[in-house]
Amino acid sequence: MKELLEMLAKAVVDEPDEVNVTVVEGEVSVILQLHVAPDDIGKVIGKQGRIAKAIRTIVKASAVKDGKRAIVEIIG
């Protein structure tokens, strides 16, 4: 899941070297904190949050295969 989120974020942002994902694992859920450059936050969120919603949907679908619940947090 971490690699998938990094790949998706790097495809959207202008500064892919600034993309970093931190994983916090719980018993049932996994929190993925996506760190991007401050100038790229708008690109990751997208108009009306559409890109962020799409990224979250893809990561959640990947997490279901592992039997977990994924939460994606976008941090600038």
PDB file with one MODEL, atoms N, CA, C and O in Angstrom:
MODEL        1
ATOM      1  N   MET A   1       0.814  -1.200   0.000  1.00  0.00           N
ATOM      2  CA  MET A   1       0.000   0.000   0.000  1.00  0.00           C
ATOM      3  C   MET A   1       0.854   1.259   0.000  1.00  0.00           C
ATOM      4  O   MET A   1       0.533   2.237  -0.674  1.00  0.00           O
ATOM      5  N   LYS A   2       1.938   1.228   0.756  1.00  0.00           N
ATOM      6  CA  LYS A   2       2.815   2.390   0.832  1.00  0.00           C
ATOM      7  C   LYS A   2       3.400   2.716  -0.541  1.00  0.00           C
ATOM      8  O   LYS A   2       3.417   3.875  -0.956  1.00  0.00           O
ATOM      9  N   GLU A   3       3.874   1.699  -1.234  1.00  0.00           N
ATOM     10  CA  GLU A   3       4.467   1.912  -2.553  1.00  0.00           C
ATOM     11  C   GLU A   3       3.420   2.411  -3.550  1.00  0.00           C
ATOM     12  O   GLU A   3       3.717   3.257  -4.393  1.00  0.00           O
ATOM     13  N   LEU A   4       2.208   1.890  -3.453  1.00  0.00           N
ATOM     14  CA  LEU A   4       1.129   2.311  -4.336  1.00  0.00           C
ATOM     15  C   LEU A   4       0.810   3.785  -4.128  1.00  0.00           C
ATOM     16  O   LEU A   4       0.667   4.534  -5.094  1.00  0.00           O
ATOM     17  N   LEU A   5       0.699   4.204  -2.872  1.00  0.00           N
ATOM     18  CA  LEU A   5       0.402   5.603  -2.567  1.00  0.00           C
ATOM     19  C   LEU A   5       1.522   6.521  -3.042  1.00  0.00           C
ATOM     20  O   LEU A   5       1.255   7.593  -3.585  1.00  0.00           O
ATOM     21  N   GLU A   6       2.775   6.109  -2.842  1.00  0.00           N
ATOM     22  CA  GLU A   6       3.911   6.911  -3.315  1.00  0.00           C
ATOM     23  C   GLU A   6       3.876   7.062  -4.827  1.00  0.00           C
ATOM     24  O   GLU A   6       4.100   8.155  -5.346  1.00  0.00           O
ATOM     25  N   MET A   7       3.596   5.975  -5.541  1.00  0.00           N
ATOM     26  CA  MET A   7       3.560   6.014  -6.998  1.00  0.00           C
ATOM     27  C   MET A   7       2.454   6.949  -7.493  1.00  0.00           C
ATOM     28  O   MET A   7       2.675   7.745  -8.406  1.00  0.00           O
ATOM     29  N   LEU A   8       1.276   6.854  -6.896  1.00  0.00           N
ATOM     30  CA  LEU A   8       0.159   7.708  -7.301  1.00  0.00           C
ATOM     31  C   LEU A   8       0.467   9.180  -7.037  1.00  0.00           C
ATOM     32  O   LEU A   8       0.183  10.035  -7.876  1.00  0.00           O
ATOM     33  N   ALA A   9       1.041   9.473  -5.886  1.00  0.00           N
ATOM     34  CA  ALA A   9       1.334  10.862  -5.526  1.00  0.00           C
ATOM     35  C   ALA A   9       2.434  11.444  -6.409  1.00  0.00           C
ATOM     36  O   ALA A   9       2.343  12.597  -6.832  1.00  0.00           O
ATOM     37  N   LYS A  10       3.464  10.660  -6.690  1.00  0.00           N
ATOM     38  CA  LYS A  10       4.560  11.157  -7.523  1.00  0.00           C
ATOM     39  C   LYS A  10       4.112  11.457  -8.941  1.00  0.00           C
ATOM     40  O   LYS A  10       4.699  12.307  -9.610  1.00  0.00           O
ATOM     41  N   ALA A  11       3.078  10.768  -9.407  1.00  0.00           N
ATOM     42  CA  ALA A  11       2.566  11.013 -10.755  1.00  0.00           C
ATOM     43  C   ALA A  11       1.807  12.336 -10.845  1.00  0.00           C
ATOM     44  O   ALA A  11       1.646  12.881 -11.937  1.00  0.00           O
ATOM     45  N   VAL A  12       1.342  12.855  -9.715  1.00  0.00           N
ATOM     46  CA  VAL A  12       0.509  14.053  -9.707  1.00  0.00           C
ATOM     47  C   VAL A  12       1.305  15.327  -9.415  1.00  0.00           C
ATOM     48  O   VAL A  12       1.002  16.380  -9.976  1.00  0.00           O
ATOM     49  N   VAL A  13       2.318  15.248  -8.547  1.00  0.00           N
ATOM     50  CA  VAL A  13       3.000  16.445  -8.053  1.00  0.00           C
ATOM     51  C   VAL A  13       4.100  16.938  -8.992  1.00  0.00           C
ATOM     52  O   VAL A  13       4.542  16.224  -9.892  1.00  0.00           O
ATOM     53  N   ASP A  14       4.534  18.198  -8.752  1.00  0.00           N
ATOM     54  CA  ASP A  14       5.645  18.776  -9.510  1.00  0.00           C
ATOM     55  C   ASP A  14       7.004  18.392  -8.924  1.00  0.00           C
ATOM     56  O   ASP A  14       8.000  18.328  -9.645  1.00  0.00           O
ATOM     57  N   GLU A  15       7.039  18.140  -7.619  1.00  0.00           N
ATOM     58  CA  GLU A  15       8.291  17.801  -6.935  1.00  0.00           C
ATOM     59  C   GLU A  15       8.195  16.382  -6.365  1.00  0.00           C
ATOM     60  O   GLU A  15       7.925  16.220  -5.174  1.00  0.00           O
ATOM     61  N   PRO A  16       8.410  15.356  -7.188  1.00  0.00           N
ATOM     62  CA  PRO A  16       8.259  13.977  -6.710  1.00  0.00           C
ATOM     63  C   PRO A  16       9.290  13.572  -5.653  1.00  0.00           C
ATOM     64  O   PRO A  16       9.069  12.615  -4.911  1.00  0.00           O
ATOM     65  N   ASP A  17      10.413  14.291  -5.577  1.00  0.00           N
ATOM     66  CA  ASP A  17      11.417  13.958  -4.564  1.00  0.00           C
ATOM     67  C   ASP A  17      10.944  14.306  -3.154  1.00  0.00           C
ATOM     68  O   ASP A  17      11.464  13.772  -2.174  1.00  0.00           O
ATOM     69  N   GLU A  18       9.965  15.195  -3.053  1.00  0.00           N
ATOM     70  CA  GLU A  18       9.446  15.623  -1.755  1.00  0.00           C
ATOM     71  C   GLU A  18       8.358  14.693  -1.214  1.00  0.00           C
ATOM     72  O   GLU A  18       7.916  14.861  -0.077  1.00  0.00           O
ATOM     73  N   VAL A  19       7.922  13.717  -2.011  1.00  0.00           N
ATOM     74  CA  VAL A  19       6.858  12.806  -1.589  1.00  0.00           C
ATOM     75  C   VAL A  19       7.420  11.784  -0.610  1.00  0.00           C
ATOM     76  O   VAL A  19       8.437  11.140  -0.867  1.00  0.00           O
ATOM     77  N   ASN A  20       6.724  11.652   0.525  1.00  0.00           N
ATOM     78  CA  ASN A  20       7.141  10.704   1.555  1.00  0.00           C
ATOM     79  C   ASN A  20       5.877  10.131   2.190  1.00  0.00           C
ATOM     80  O   ASN A  20       4.915  10.864   2.424  1.00  0.00           O
ATOM     81  N   VAL A  21       5.870   8.835   2.470  1.00  0.00           N
ATOM     82  CA  VAL A  21       4.716   8.195   3.093  1.00  0.00           C
ATOM     83  C   VAL A  21       5.156   7.553   4.401  1.00  0.00           C
ATOM     84  O   VAL A  21       6.113   6.780   4.444  1.00  0.00           O
ATOM     85  N   THR A  22       4.435   7.891   5.467  1.00  0.00           N
ATOM     86  CA  THR A  22       4.673   7.310   6.783  1.00  0.00           C
ATOM     87  C   THR A  22       3.514   6.378   7.103  1.00  0.00           C
ATOM     88  O   THR A  22       2.354   6.743   6.916  1.00  0.00           O
ATOM     89  N   VAL A  23       3.821   5.178   7.586  1.00  0.00           N
ATOM     90  CA  VAL A  23       2.784   4.183   7.879  1.00  0.00           C
ATOM     91  C   VAL A  23       2.667   4.003   9.390  1.00  0.00           C
ATOM     92  O   VAL A  23       3.658   3.773  10.083  1.00  0.00           O
ATOM     93  N   VAL A  24       1.430   4.113   9.885  1.00  0.00           N
ATOM     94  CA  VAL A  24       1.136   3.847  11.291  1.00  0.00           C
ATOM     95  C   VAL A  24       0.149   2.684  11.304  1.00  0.00           C
ATOM     96  O   VAL A  24      -1.001   2.833  10.889  1.00  0.00           O
ATOM     97  N   GLU A  25       0.603   1.528  11.781  1.00  0.00           N
ATOM     98  CA  GLU A  25      -0.237   0.326  11.738  1.00  0.00           C
ATOM     99  C   GLU A  25      -0.936   0.104  13.062  1.00  0.00           C
ATOM    100  O   GLU A  25      -0.340   0.228  14.132  1.00  0.00           O
ATOM    101  N   GLY A  26      -2.213  -0.227  12.967  1.00  0.00           N
ATOM    102  CA  GLY A  26      -3.000  -0.631  14.124  1.00  0.00           C
ATOM    103  C   GLY A  26      -3.401  -2.088  13.955  1.00  0.00           C
ATOM    104  O   GLY A  26      -2.921  -2.772  13.051  1.00  0.00           O
ATOM    105  N   GLU A  27      -4.285  -2.560  14.831  1.00  0.00           N
ATOM    106  CA  GLU A  27      -4.712  -3.952  14.742  1.00  0.00           C
ATOM    107  C   GLU A  27      -5.583  -4.191  13.513  1.00  0.00           C
ATOM    108  O   GLU A  27      -5.420  -5.187  12.808  1.00  0.00           O
ATOM    109  N   VAL A  28      -6.506  -3.268  13.266  1.00  0.00           N
ATOM    110  CA  VAL A  28      -7.445  -3.445  12.165  1.00  0.00           C
ATOM    111  C   VAL A  28      -7.190  -2.463  11.030  1.00  0.00           C
ATOM    112  O   VAL A  28      -7.460  -2.765   9.868  1.00  0.00           O
ATOM    113  N   SER A  29      -6.673  -1.292  11.366  1.00  0.00           N
ATOM    114  CA  SER A  29      -6.519  -0.253  10.345  1.00  0.00           C
ATOM    115  C   SER A  29      -5.061   0.159  10.171  1.00  0.00           C
ATOM    116  O   SER A  29      -4.205  -0.092  11.021  1.00  0.00           O
ATOM    117  N   VAL A  30      -4.819   0.799   9.035  1.00  0.00           N
ATOM    118  CA  VAL A  30      -3.498   1.331   8.705  1.00  0.00           C
ATOM    119  C   VAL A  30      -3.682   2.799   8.335  1.00  0.00           C
ATOM    120  O   VAL A  30      -4.522   3.126   7.496  1.00  0.00           O
ATOM    121  N   ILE A  31      -2.906   3.680   8.952  1.00  0.00           N
ATOM    122  CA  ILE A  31      -2.954   5.094   8.622  1.00  0.00           C
ATOM    123  C   ILE A  31      -1.727   5.408   7.769  1.00  0.00           C
ATOM    124  O   ILE A  31      -0.591   5.184   8.188  1.00  0.00           O
ATOM    125  N   LEU A  32      -1.970   5.926   6.578  1.00  0.00           N
ATOM    126  CA  LEU A  32      -0.896   6.304   5.661  1.00  0.00           C
ATOM    127  C   LEU A  32      -0.854   7.821   5.604  1.00  0.00           C
ATOM    128  O   LEU A  32      -1.798   8.458   5.139  1.00  0.00           O
ATOM    129  N   GLN A  33       0.247   8.398   6.080  1.00  0.00           N
ATOM    130  CA  GLN A  33       0.400   9.852   6.069  1.00  0.00           C
ATOM    131  C   GLN A  33       1.233  10.233   4.857  1.00  0.00           C
ATOM    132  O   GLN A  33       2.407   9.877   4.759  1.00  0.00           O
ATOM    133  N   LEU A  34       0.614  10.961   3.934  1.00  0.00           N
ATOM    134  CA  LEU A  34       1.264  11.380   2.697  1.00  0.00           C
ATOM    135  C   LEU A  34       1.820  12.785   2.887  1.00  0.00           C
ATOM    136  O   LEU A  34       1.067  13.745   3.051  1.00  0.00           O
ATOM    137  N   HIS A  35       3.143  12.896   2.864  1.00  0.00           N
ATOM    138  CA  HIS A  35       3.812  14.195   2.995  1.00  0.00           C
ATOM    139  C   HIS A  35       4.230  14.658   1.606  1.00  0.00           C
ATOM    140  O   HIS A  35       4.923  13.942   0.883  1.00  0.00           O
ATOM    141  N   VAL A  36       3.797  15.880   1.237  1.00  0.00           N
ATOM    142  CA  VAL A  36       4.176  16.460  -0.054  1.00  0.00           C
ATOM    143  C   VAL A  36       4.674  17.882   0.184  1.00  0.00           C
ATOM    144  O   VAL A  36       4.485  18.445   1.262  1.00  0.00           O
ATOM    145  N   ALA A  37       5.311  18.453  -0.833  1.00  0.00           N
ATOM    146  CA  ALA A  37       5.772  19.841  -0.749  1.00  0.00           C
ATOM    147  C   ALA A  37       4.560  20.758  -0.585  1.00  0.00           C
ATOM    148  O   ALA A  37       3.497  20.469  -1.134  1.00  0.00           O
ATOM    149  N   PRO A  38       4.700  21.851   0.156  1.00  0.00           N
ATOM    150  CA  PRO A  38       3.567  22.767   0.373  1.00  0.00           C
ATOM    151  C   PRO A  38       2.925  23.269  -0.924  1.00  0.00           C
ATOM    152  O   PRO A  38       1.716  23.495  -0.966  1.00  0.00           O
ATOM    153  N   ASP A  39       3.718  23.442  -1.973  1.00  0.00           N
ATOM    154  CA  ASP A  39       3.159  23.915  -3.241  1.00  0.00           C
ATOM    155  C   ASP A  39       2.344  22.839  -3.957  1.00  0.00           C
ATOM    156  O   ASP A  39       1.549  23.157  -4.841  1.00  0.00           O
ATOM    157  N   ASP A  40       2.531  21.582  -3.588  1.00  0.00           N
ATOM    158  CA  ASP A  40       1.857  20.484  -4.277  1.00  0.00           C
ATOM    159  C   ASP A  40       0.589  19.998  -3.581  1.00  0.00           C
ATOM    160  O   ASP A  40      -0.074  19.091  -4.083  1.00  0.00           O
ATOM    161  N   ILE A  41       0.242  20.576  -2.448  1.00  0.00           N
ATOM    162  CA  ILE A  41      -0.944  20.117  -1.720  1.00  0.00           C
ATOM    163  C   ILE A  41      -2.193  20.265  -2.586  1.00  0.00           C
ATOM    164  O   ILE A  41      -3.030  19.364  -2.632  1.00  0.00           O
ATOM    165  N   GLY A  42      -2.316  21.385  -3.263  1.00  0.00           N
ATOM    166  CA  GLY A  42      -3.481  21.612  -4.111  1.00  0.00           C
ATOM    167  C   GLY A  42      -3.587  20.615  -5.245  1.00  0.00           C
ATOM    168  O   GLY A  42      -4.687  20.225  -5.634  1.00  0.00           O
ATOM    169  N   LYS A  43      -2.447  20.201  -5.777  1.00  0.00           N
ATOM    170  CA  LYS A  43      -2.463  19.229  -6.873  1.00  0.00           C
ATOM    171  C   LYS A  43      -2.888  17.855  -6.388  1.00  0.00           C
ATOM    172  O   LYS A  43      -3.574  17.126  -7.104  1.00  0.00           O
ATOM    173  N   VAL A  44      -2.486  17.498  -5.181  1.00  0.00           N
ATOM    174  CA  VAL A  44      -2.854  16.193  -4.637  1.00  0.00           C
ATOM    175  C   VAL A  44      -4.336  16.173  -4.254  1.00  0.00           C
ATOM    176  O   VAL A  44      -5.004  15.150  -4.409  1.00  0.00           O
ATOM    177  N   ILE A  45      -4.844  17.287  -3.762  1.00  0.00           N
ATOM    178  CA  ILE A  45      -6.254  17.347  -3.377  1.00  0.00           C
ATOM    179  C   ILE A  45      -7.139  17.462  -4.620  1.00  0.00           C
ATOM    180  O   ILE A  45      -8.160  16.780  -4.716  1.00  0.00           O
ATOM    181  N   GLY A  46      -6.761  18.306  -5.557  1.00  0.00           N
ATOM    182  CA  GLY A  46      -7.532  18.455  -6.794  1.00  0.00           C
ATOM    183  C   GLY A  46      -8.756  19.333  -6.601  1.00  0.00           C
ATOM    184  O   GLY A  46      -9.070  19.756  -5.489  1.00  0.00           O
ATOM    185  N   LYS A  47      -9.440  19.599  -7.703  1.00  0.00           N
ATOM    186  CA  LYS A  47     -10.647  20.420  -7.640  1.00  0.00           C
ATOM    187  C   LYS A  47     -11.738  19.668  -6.890  1.00  0.00           C
ATOM    188  O   LYS A  47     -12.076  18.532  -7.222  1.00  0.00           O
ATOM    189  N   GLN A  48     -12.276  20.324  -5.875  1.00  0.00           N
ATOM    190  CA  GLN A  48     -13.322  19.768  -5.014  1.00  0.00           C
ATOM    191  C   GLN A  48     -12.919  18.426  -4.401  1.00  0.00           C
ATOM    192  O   GLN A  48     -13.781  17.614  -4.064  1.00  0.00           O
ATOM    193  N   GLY A  49     -11.613  18.190  -4.257  1.00  0.00           N
ATOM    194  CA  GLY A  49     -11.115  16.982  -3.607  1.00  0.00           C
ATOM    195  C   GLY A  49     -11.215  15.716  -4.434  1.00  0.00           C
ATOM    196  O   GLY A  49     -11.139  14.612  -3.895  1.00  0.00           O
ATOM    197  N   ARG A  50     -11.384  15.864  -5.736  1.00  0.00           N
ATOM    198  CA  ARG A  50     -11.589  14.685  -6.577  1.00  0.00           C
ATOM    199  C   ARG A  50     -10.367  13.782  -6.654  1.00  0.00           C
ATOM    200  O   ARG A  50     -10.503  12.560  -6.600  1.00  0.00           O
ATOM    201  N   ILE A  51      -9.181  14.355  -6.778  1.00  0.00           N
ATOM    202  CA  ILE A  51      -7.969  13.529  -6.871  1.00  0.00           C
ATOM    203  C   ILE A  51      -7.706  12.830  -5.538  1.00  0.00           C
ATOM    204  O   ILE A  51      -7.356  11.650  -5.510  1.00  0.00           O
ATOM    205  N   ALA A  52      -7.876  13.560  -4.435  1.00  0.00           N
ATOM    206  CA  ALA A  52      -7.684  12.962  -3.113  1.00  0.00           C
ATOM    207  C   ALA A  52      -8.666  11.816  -2.893  1.00  0.00           C
ATOM    208  O   ALA A  52      -8.296  10.772  -2.354  1.00  0.00           O
ATOM    209  N   LYS A  53      -9.897  12.006  -3.304  1.00  0.00           N
ATOM    210  CA  LYS A  53     -10.910  10.959  -3.153  1.00  0.00           C
ATOM    211  C   LYS A  53     -10.545   9.734  -3.990  1.00  0.00           C
ATOM    212  O   LYS A  53     -10.692   8.602  -3.527  1.00  0.00           O
ATOM    213  N   ALA A  54     -10.074   9.951  -5.211  1.00  0.00           N
ATOM    214  CA  ALA A  54      -9.680   8.838  -6.079  1.00  0.00           C
ATOM    215  C   ALA A  54      -8.496   8.074  -5.491  1.00  0.00           C
ATOM    216  O   ALA A  54      -8.476   6.843  -5.506  1.00  0.00           O
ATOM    217  N   ILE A  55      -7.507   8.812  -4.971  1.00  0.00           N
ATOM    218  CA  ILE A  55      -6.344   8.161  -4.353  1.00  0.00           C
ATOM    219  C   ILE A  55      -6.780   7.336  -3.154  1.00  0.00           C
ATOM    220  O   ILE A  55      -6.337   6.200  -2.987  1.00  0.00           O
ATOM    221  N   ARG A  56      -7.647   7.902  -2.314  1.00  0.00           N
ATOM    222  CA  ARG A  56      -8.131   7.178  -1.131  1.00  0.00           C
ATOM    223  C   ARG A  56      -8.890   5.912  -1.537  1.00  0.00           C
ATOM    224  O   ARG A  56      -8.739   4.870  -0.898  1.00  0.00           O
ATOM    225  N   THR A  57      -9.698   5.994  -2.589  1.00  0.00           N
ATOM    226  CA  THR A  57     -10.466   4.837  -3.048  1.00  0.00           C
ATOM    227  C   THR A  57      -9.543   3.715  -3.514  1.00  0.00           C
ATOM    228  O   THR A  57      -9.772   2.551  -3.186  1.00  0.00           O
ATOM    229  N   ILE A  58      -8.515   4.047  -4.265  1.00  0.00           N
ATOM    230  CA  ILE A  58      -7.576   3.037  -4.761  1.00  0.00           C
ATOM    231  C   ILE A  58      -6.824   2.388  -3.603  1.00  0.00           C
ATOM    232  O   ILE A  58      -6.667   1.167  -3.571  1.00  0.00           O
ATOM    233  N   VAL A  59      -6.360   3.194  -2.655  1.00  0.00           N
ATOM    234  CA  VAL A  59      -5.611   2.652  -1.511  1.00  0.00           C
ATOM    235  C   VAL A  59      -6.517   1.795  -0.637  1.00  0.00           C
ATOM    236  O   VAL A  59      -6.091   0.748  -0.149  1.00  0.00           O
ATOM    237  N   LYS A  60      -7.760   2.223  -0.433  1.00  0.00           N
ATOM    238  CA  LYS A  60      -8.693   1.419   0.375  1.00  0.00           C
ATOM    239  C   LYS A  60      -8.973   0.082  -0.288  1.00  0.00           C
ATOM    240  O   LYS A  60      -9.060  -0.941   0.392  1.00  0.00           O
ATOM    241  N   ALA A  61      -9.114   0.078  -1.610  1.00  0.00           N
ATOM    242  CA  ALA A  61      -9.340  -1.179  -2.326  1.00  0.00           C
ATOM    243  C   ALA A  61      -8.147  -2.114  -2.179  1.00  0.00           C
ATOM    244  O   ALA A  61      -8.319  -3.326  -2.051  1.00  0.00           O
ATOM    245  N   SER A  62      -6.949  -1.565  -2.197  1.00  0.00           N
ATOM    246  CA  SER A  62      -5.747  -2.368  -2.002  1.00  0.00           C
ATOM    247  C   SER A  62      -5.684  -2.925  -0.579  1.00  0.00           C
ATOM    248  O   SER A  62      -5.235  -4.052  -0.366  1.00  0.00           O
ATOM    249  N   ALA A  63      -6.133  -2.134   0.385  1.00  0.00           N
ATOM    250  CA  ALA A  63      -6.095  -2.565   1.784  1.00  0.00           C
ATOM    251  C   ALA A  63      -7.087  -3.691   2.055  1.00  0.00           C
ATOM    252  O   ALA A  63      -6.828  -4.562   2.885  1.00  0.00           O
ATOM    253  N   VAL A  64      -8.210  -3.676   1.366  1.00  0.00           N
ATOM    254  CA  VAL A  64      -9.218  -4.719   1.563  1.00  0.00           C
ATOM    255  C   VAL A  64      -8.649  -6.088   1.211  1.00  0.00           C
ATOM    256  O   VAL A  64      -8.991  -7.087   1.843  1.00  0.00           O
ATOM    257  N   LYS A  65      -7.779  -6.134   0.202  1.00  0.00           N
ATOM    258  CA  LYS A  65      -7.163  -7.405  -0.172  1.00  0.00           C
ATOM    259  C   LYS A  65      -6.317  -7.960   0.971  1.00  0.00           C
ATOM    260  O   LYS A  65      -6.184  -9.175   1.122  1.00  0.00           O
ATOM    261  N   ASP A  66      -5.741  -7.050   1.782  1.00  0.00           N
ATOM    262  CA  ASP A  66      -4.926  -7.475   2.921  1.00  0.00           C
ATOM    263  C   ASP A  66      -5.752  -7.656   4.187  1.00  0.00           C
ATOM    264  O   ASP A  66      -5.213  -8.005   5.237  1.00  0.00           O
ATOM    265  N   GLY A  67      -7.053  -7.420   4.091  1.00  0.00           N
ATOM    266  CA  GLY A  67      -7.919  -7.558   5.258  1.00  0.00           C
ATOM    267  C   GLY A  67      -7.781  -6.416   6.246  1.00  0.00           C
ATOM    268  O   GLY A  67      -8.046  -6.591   7.435  1.00  0.00           O
ATOM    269  N   LYS A  68      -7.374  -5.258   5.776  1.00  0.00           N
ATOM    270  CA  LYS A  68      -7.191  -4.091   6.650  1.00  0.00           C
ATOM    271  C   LYS A  68      -8.073  -2.947   6.187  1.00  0.00           C
ATOM    272  O   LYS A  68      -8.690  -3.008   5.123  1.00  0.00           O
ATOM    273  N   ARG A  69      -8.121  -1.905   7.001  1.00  0.00           N
ATOM    274  CA  ARG A  69      -8.838  -0.678   6.667  1.00  0.00           C
ATOM    275  C   ARG A  69      -7.798   0.426   6.555  1.00  0.00           C
ATOM    276  O   ARG A  69      -7.011   0.627   7.480  1.00  0.00           O
ATOM    277  N   ALA A  70      -7.783   1.139   5.447  1.00  0.00           N
ATOM    278  CA  ALA A  70      -6.758   2.159   5.202  1.00  0.00           C
ATOM    279  C   ALA A  70      -7.342   3.558   5.345  1.00  0.00           C
ATOM    280  O   ALA A  70      -8.463   3.825   4.913  1.00  0.00           O
ATOM    281  N   ILE A  71      -6.570   4.439   5.954  1.00  0.00           N
ATOM    282  CA  ILE A  71      -6.913   5.846   6.082  1.00  0.00           C
ATOM    283  C   ILE A  71      -5.744   6.639   5.523  1.00  0.00           C
ATOM    284  O   ILE A  71      -4.607   6.457   5.957  1.00  0.00           O
ATOM    285  N   VAL A  72      -6.015   7.526   4.556  1.00  0.00           N
ATOM    286  CA  VAL A  72      -4.973   8.334   3.942  1.00  0.00           C
ATOM    287  C   VAL A  72      -5.101   9.762   4.440  1.00  0.00           C
ATOM    288  O   VAL A  72      -6.151  10.389   4.301  1.00  0.00           O
ATOM    289  N   GLU A  73      -4.010  10.277   5.027  1.00  0.00           N
ATOM    290  CA  GLU A  73      -3.957  11.654   5.489  1.00  0.00           C
ATOM    291  C   GLU A  73      -2.949  12.406   4.607  1.00  0.00           C
ATOM    292  O   GLU A  73      -1.833  11.935   4.388  1.00  0.00           O
ATOM    293  N   ILE A  74      -3.353  13.566   4.112  1.00  0.00           N
ATOM    294  CA  ILE A  74      -2.476  14.382   3.269  1.00  0.00           C
ATOM    295  C   ILE A  74      -1.899  15.503   4.123  1.00  0.00           C
ATOM    296  O   ILE A  74      -2.637  16.309   4.690  1.00  0.00           O
ATOM    297  N   ILE A  75      -0.571  15.546   4.209  1.00  0.00           N
ATOM    298  CA  ILE A  75       0.126  16.514   5.049  1.00  0.00           C
ATOM    299  C   ILE A  75       1.099  17.306   4.184  1.00  0.00           C
ATOM    300  O   ILE A  75       1.847  16.734   3.391  1.00  0.00           O
ATOM    301  N   GLY A  76       1.082  18.626   4.346  1.00  0.00           N
ATOM    302  CA  GLY A  76       1.948  19.477   3.531  1.00  0.00           C
ATOM    303  C   GLY A  76       3.242  19.802   4.169  1.00  0.00           C
ATOM    304  O   GLY A  76       4.059  20.512   3.582  1.00  0.00           O
TER     305      GLY A  76
ENDMDL
END
